Amino acid sequence: MAIPFLSEEPAGPRPRSWSLTVSGIAVVSFIAVLALAWMAASTLLLVFAGILLGVFLDGLTRLLGQVLPAGRGLRLSLVSLVLAGLTLALIAFGGATIVQQGRDLGQTVASQAGTVRDRLKDYGIDVPEIVPGKGDANKSGENKGGGPKDGENTSGESKDGAPGGDAKSGGGGDSSPRRDDGSLSSGQKPGGLTGLASGAMKSPGSLLSDAGSVLGPAATVVIGLFSALGNALVIIFLGLSVAADPGAYRDGLVRFVPPAHRDRATALLDGMGETLRHWLFGQLITMAVIFVCTWAGLAFLGIGGALILGLQAGLLAFIPTIGPLIAGVVILLASLASGTTALLGALGVYLAVQTLESYGLTPFIQKQALDIPPATIFAGQLVLGVIFGLWGIALALPLMAVAKVLLAQLYIEDTLHEETED
């Protein structure tokens, strides 16, 4: 008597149950991969940033090879030393100026943002408070000018300014203790540098835990700085490793592909690397032009902090659509302190630079590297920003560049058998 599960299966098409089983396993495996990618999204984005740096260093090494016929290791070492020297020179000669202008810019933007908020409030437009404690100070000033007369107390404060109805007991409608200026002394989220360290600088792949709530605001700043430094070191290490021998990493990935498709996989990886390299160099040129033009224009108008304003405009140009908007708001708020004429001049400089970038730089520099409609880029930024946060927004364009190469070669060319526009 033959045992069913040990007997040989007849040749021919497999039964429908077998196809359903394989499909179910494939779906479950795909969901498991997505779940792992979701949990490790921060680390994956950090690795991708390191790969971008490796692509940049590889491109510079290739360019140097056209004028210096030396080994790849020597050329990469020269490129790394030159970049490190330029960075140290910038810190040594312009670091103090940038830090001082950055500090002044932060205070100016915070002050002008509060002024704009108060003006909008006069027109009935309630804008959320930007500077912590400013709204409470304004409210206390309003109570002093237009409060109840004849010693009547309706705000829950005693005559001597202590919170609550009784200065000794400290009771009242607000259970949180307040300082003399009306701001909360405890239970309030930190702002300024502390908020920056706990928010924007809290990037993926952090090497230290967030212990600011236990050790205090100063420790939060220190931990945030060490976290950002650790992430920077990880990106630099990955970039140097990839740039040292990119062929080894490419061949290692190709070995996971069946032998019949390895040539196609190699061409696909080379295409992604070339696209990222062209886009990255074009983006750096665009950022440099925006920095110089913004700096020169604002300095010509006599607006304070022109260097730091131009620098932030150039850096934020790395993030399309959203970055220029943020840079424009910062420039307008900073110029508002110099008067209406400076505000209009800064607006003119900003519009001129954005026109140059949109109709001059991008069409000629980025057209061949990455031709994606602006609406598609903005939608991709929204989706990646919701899923991955700040790093998703910053790395949206290179991620979309990789996705475009995959769709063009795997779907349009291999599946639809159509030629793509190069």
Buried (B, 14 or more C-beta within 10 A) or exposed (E): EEEEEEEEEEEEEEEEEEEEEEEEEEEEEEEEEEEEEEEBBBEBBBBBBBBBBBBBBBBBBEEBEEEEEEEBEEBBBBBBEEEEEEEEEEEEEEEEEBEEBBEBBBEBBBBBBBEBBEEEEEEEEEEEBBBBBBBBBBEBEEBEEEEEEEEEEEBEBBEEEBBBBEEEEBEBEEEEEBEEEBBBEEEEEBBBBBBBBBEEBBBBBBEEEBEBEEEEBEBBBBBBBBBBEBBEEBBBEBBBBBBBBBEEBBEEEBEEBEEEEBEBBBEBBBBBBBBBBBBBBBBBEBBEBBBEBBBBBBBEBEBBBBBBBBBBBBBBBBBBBBBBEEBBEBBBBBBBBBEEEBBEBBBEBBEEBBEBBEEEBBEEBBEEBBEBEEEEBBEBBBEBBEEBBBBBBBBBBBBBBBEBBEEBBEEBBEEEEEEEEE
